[in-house]
Amino acid sequence: MAGNLDSGSSKRSKSNISQIYTRLSQIHQAVLDKWAPNSQSRWLSTTLLLLLFVLRVFLTQGWYIVAYALGIYHLNLFISFLTPKMDPALDFDAEENGPELPMRANEEFRPFIRRLPEFKFWYSMSVTTCIALICTFFDCLNVPVFWPILVMYFITLFCITMKRQIMHMIKYRYLPFTHGKPKYQTNETGEVQNM
C-alpha cells in the first residue's frame, strides 16, 4: 500500500514540474513574441549587454578565453546570417557558370532567404552573451593567456572569413541587405515601376 502512495505522489510531483516548465516556456515565448517586431530595441539591448561584457572583461583584466570563444561564435553566427539558405555554391544542377540572380524582368525572381534569420541571430547573440557574462564570475574559466595573440588571431580569422564571404557574394551576385536595393511597385495598369 505504501508503494502505491509513493508512486502516486511522484506522479503528482512530476505533473507539477511539467506544468511549471510548460508555464515558464509559455511566458518565455510570450516575451519573445512581444520583442519580435521591435528590432531596434532588441539590437540596442544586445549591444548594451555586449558592452557590459566587454567592460567586465576590461575591468577585471581576465577571461580572455571566454571573450575569444564568444567572438568566434558571434563571427560564425554573422557568417550564417550573411549566407543564403540555398547556397548557390552547393547547387550541383546549375550550369557551368553557376546559378545567378535574375538580371532582367523576364527571368525568375528568387528572394534572398538567409540561412540564419535575423531574429534567431539576435536571440543567439543575446543568449550566448549572457552565458559568457555569467562565465566571467567563475575563476576556473579565467585561464591565463597572452591576449594580444588571441586578438591578432581573431582579426586574421575575421578578415579571411569576410573576404571569402564577400567573394562568394560577388561570384553569385547576391546582396544580403535590403538597404540600397531597388523597390518595385505596380501601378494601376499592372506594370512594374522602379521607385
C-alpha positions as CSV (number, residue, x, y, z in Angstrom):
1,M,0.0,0.0,0.0
2,A,2.8,2.4,0.8
3,G,4.4,1.7,-2.6
4,N,1.2,2.9,-4.3
5,L,1.2,6.1,-2.2
6,D,4.8,6.8,-3.2
7,S,4.1,6.3,-6.9
8,G,1.0,8.5,-6.8
9,S,2.9,11.3,-5.1
10,S,5.8,11.0,-7.5
11,K,3.4,11.2,-10.5
12,R,1.8,14.3,-9.0
13,S,5.2,15.9,-8.4
14,K,6.3,15.1,-12.0
15,S,3.0,16.5,-13.2
16,N,3.6,19.7,-11.2
17,I,7.1,20.1,-12.5
18,S,5.8,19.5,-16.0
19,Q,3.1,22.2,-15.5
20,I,5.7,24.6,-14.2
21,Y,8.0,24.0,-17.1
22,T,5.2,24.4,-19.6
23,R,4.1,27.7,-18.0
24,L,7.6,29.1,-17.9
25,S,8.1,28.2,-21.5
26,Q,4.8,29.9,-22.4
27,I,5.9,33.0,-20.6
28,H,9.3,32.9,-22.3
29,Q,7.6,32.6,-25.7
30,A,5.2,35.4,-24.9
31,V,8.1,37.7,-24.1
32,L,9.9,36.7,-27.3
33,D,6.7,37.4,-29.3
34,K,6.5,40.9,-27.8
35,W,10.1,41.6,-28.7
36,A,9.9,40.2,-32.2
37,P,8.6,43.4,-34.0
38,N,11.0,45.7,-32.1
39,S,14.3,45.1,-33.9
40,Q,15.9,48.4,-32.9
41,S,15.1,47.8,-29.2
42,R,16.3,44.2,-29.4
43,W,19.6,45.1,-31.0
44,L,20.1,48.0,-28.6
45,S,19.7,45.7,-25.6
46,T,22.1,43.2,-27.1
47,T,24.6,45.9,-27.8
48,L,24.3,47.1,-24.2
49,L,24.7,43.5,-23.0
50,L,27.9,43.1,-25.1
51,L,29.3,46.4,-23.8
52,L,28.6,45.2,-20.3
53,F,30.5,42.0,-21.1
54,V,33.4,44.0,-22.6
55,L,33.5,46.3,-19.7
56,R,33.6,43.4,-17.2
57,V,36.5,41.7,-19.1
58,F,38.4,45.1,-19.3
59,L,37.9,46.0,-15.7
60,T,38.8,42.5,-14.3
61,Q,41.7,42.0,-16.8
62,G,40.7,38.4,-17.3
63,W,38.5,35.9,-19.0
64,Y,40.1,36.4,-22.4
65,I,39.4,32.8,-23.5
66,V,35.7,33.4,-22.8
67,A,35.8,36.6,-24.8
68,Y,37.7,34.9,-27.6
69,A,35.2,32.0,-27.7
70,L,32.3,34.4,-27.7
71,G,33.8,36.4,-30.6
72,I,34.4,33.2,-32.7
73,Y,30.8,32.1,-32.0
74,H,29.4,35.5,-33.0
75,L,31.5,35.5,-36.1
76,N,30.0,32.1,-37.0
77,L,26.5,33.5,-36.4
78,F,27.3,36.5,-38.6
79,I,28.5,34.4,-41.5
80,S,25.4,32.3,-41.3
81,F,23.3,35.5,-41.3
82,L,25.0,36.6,-44.5
83,T,24.8,33.3,-46.3
84,P,21.7,32.3,-48.3
85,K,19.7,29.4,-47.2
86,M,20.1,27.7,-50.5
87,D,23.8,28.1,-51.2
88,P,24.4,28.5,-54.9
89,A,27.9,27.0,-54.5
90,L,26.3,23.7,-53.5
91,D,23.7,23.7,-56.3
92,F,25.2,20.9,-58.5
93,D,22.4,21.1,-61.0
94,A,23.4,24.6,-62.2
95,E,25.2,25.4,-65.5
96,E,29.0,25.7,-65.7
97,N,28.9,29.3,-64.6
98,G,26.7,28.5,-61.6
99,P,23.3,29.9,-60.7
100,E,22.8,33.6,-60.8
101,L,20.2,36.1,-59.6
102,P,17.8,37.4,-62.2
103,M,19.1,40.5,-64.1
104,R,16.1,41.1,-66.4
105,A,12.3,41.3,-65.9
106,N,11.7,38.0,-67.8
107,E,14.0,36.0,-65.5
108,E,12.8,34.1,-62.5
109,F,12.8,36.1,-59.2
110,R,14.2,34.3,-56.2
111,P,14.2,36.3,-53.0
112,F,17.2,36.2,-50.6
113,I,16.4,33.9,-47.8
114,R,19.0,33.8,-45.0
115,R,20.5,30.6,-43.6
116,L,20.1,32.2,-40.1
117,P,17.1,34.6,-39.8
118,E,17.6,38.0,-38.1
119,F,15.5,37.1,-35.1
120,K,17.4,33.8,-34.4
121,F,20.7,35.7,-35.0
122,W,19.7,38.3,-32.3
123,Y,18.4,35.6,-29.9
124,S,21.6,33.5,-30.2
125,M,23.8,36.5,-29.7
126,S,21.9,37.6,-26.7
127,V,21.8,34.2,-25.0
128,T,25.5,33.5,-25.7
129,T,26.5,36.9,-24.4
130,C,24.5,36.3,-21.2
131,I,26.2,32.9,-20.8
132,A,29.6,34.5,-21.4
133,L,28.8,37.2,-18.8
134,I,27.9,34.5,-16.3
135,C,31.1,32.6,-17.1
136,T,33.1,35.7,-16.0
137,F,32.0,35.0,-12.4
138,F,33.8,31.7,-12.3
139,D,37.6,31.8,-11.6
140,C,38.1,28.3,-13.0
141,L,37.3,29.8,-16.5
142,N,39.9,32.6,-16.1
143,V,42.7,30.8,-17.9
144,P,45.9,32.9,-18.2
145,V,46.7,33.6,-21.8
146,F,48.6,36.2,-23.7
147,W,45.6,38.2,-25.0
148,P,47.3,40.1,-27.9
149,I,47.9,36.8,-29.7
150,L,44.1,36.0,-29.4
151,V,43.2,39.4,-30.7
152,M,45.5,39.1,-33.7
153,Y,44.3,35.6,-34.5
154,F,40.7,36.8,-34.3
155,I,41.3,39.8,-36.6
156,T,43.1,37.5,-39.1
157,L,40.3,34.9,-38.9
158,F,37.7,37.7,-39.3
159,C,39.5,39.2,-42.4
160,I,40.0,35.9,-44.1
161,T,36.4,34.7,-43.4
162,M,34.8,38.0,-44.6
163,K,37.0,38.1,-47.7
164,R,35.7,34.6,-48.6
165,Q,32.1,35.7,-47.9
166,I,32.4,38.8,-50.0
167,M,34.0,36.9,-52.9
168,H,31.1,34.4,-52.6
169,M,28.6,37.3,-52.8
170,I,30.3,38.8,-55.9
171,K,30.6,35.4,-57.6
172,Y,26.9,34.5,-57.2
173,R,25.7,38.1,-57.4
174,Y,23.6,38.4,-54.2
175,L,23.3,41.1,-51.6
176,P,22.1,40.0,-48.2
177,F,20.9,43.5,-47.1
178,T,17.8,45.3,-48.3
179,H,19.2,48.8,-47.9
180,G,20.1,50.3,-51.3
181,K,18.1,47.7,-53.3
182,P,15.6,49.0,-55.8
183,K,12.0,48.8,-54.7
184,Y,9.3,48.0,-57.2
185,Q,5.6,48.9,-57.2
186,T,2.8,48.0,-59.6
187,N,0.7,50.9,-61.0
188,E,-3.0,50.8,-61.9
189,T,-2.3,49.2,-65.3
190,G,-0.3,46.3,-63.7
191,E,3.1,47.5,-64.9
192,V,6.0,47.2,-62.5
193,Q,7.8,50.5,-61.8
194,N,11.0,51.2,-60.1
195,M,10.6,53.5,-57.1
